Amino acid sequence: GKIMVKVREDHPLLHDGSLDIDRWLEEISHTSDLHNPEELRDALELAKKLSDEAIANRTYWSIDSVQMGIEMAQTLIDLRLDNASIIAAILYRAVREGRLALQKVERQFGEEVAKLIEGVLRMAAISAIQNSSDEVVLGQRQAQVDNLRKMLVAMIDDVRVALIKLAERTSAIRAVKDAPEEKRRKVAEEVFNIYAPLAHRLGIGHLKWELEDLSFRHLKPEAYYNLVKAISKRKKERESYIQEVRNEIQASMARHGFKDVTIYGRAKH
């Protein structure tokens, strides 16, 4: 059977296909330092209402927008982002899918949230324009990718916009595992070329490696699974080697009079 890399635990947000808002709010109030998790309730309830309407009218997109909003929010909470960013993440899909006007967001949740969503929409629009031009002159592909990356970085006047977009692409690449191959490749190529390097530039290592691993899995499955097998076989060796080196450094520090030192080491992805 295929060995899968477990990127992170699935968040227990949905049960029986429904959303337990109270449970999620209680969970994040214990694990994060958001000053007022209750502020998120209105956003969650609105996103849920719009998603339920879309399902009833059969106008929903392929991704569960509430689940994706909560996944994005969780990623941003882990990055210690503020309430405005997290509300923007929860409502982003509803605005992107045309179910919620930015004016309504501004009226109900304030100008800051609306501006953040607008910034993420602009990033999506630039990516879409670039992706729609299939006329790639030989040898120009890399130049196009570089230009797009530069354009996206240049247009970000609030780093929170980039972080929300990274959270959104992280959720998107997790969600496409069952999509048709063409869709998977398209999402994976963009993530590999644009968003993993963006996460790297912003210094968010854990997102960078998740984006790289998942996009690599879709773009080069055979090479990916061969590597996974090879790495799994040698994992114990690598871990014991790291432990040995840590012990040696610890002993050496102690000999030089540094008693209270903690040495960290980890196997790279």
Disulfide bonds with the S-S distance in Angstrom:
none
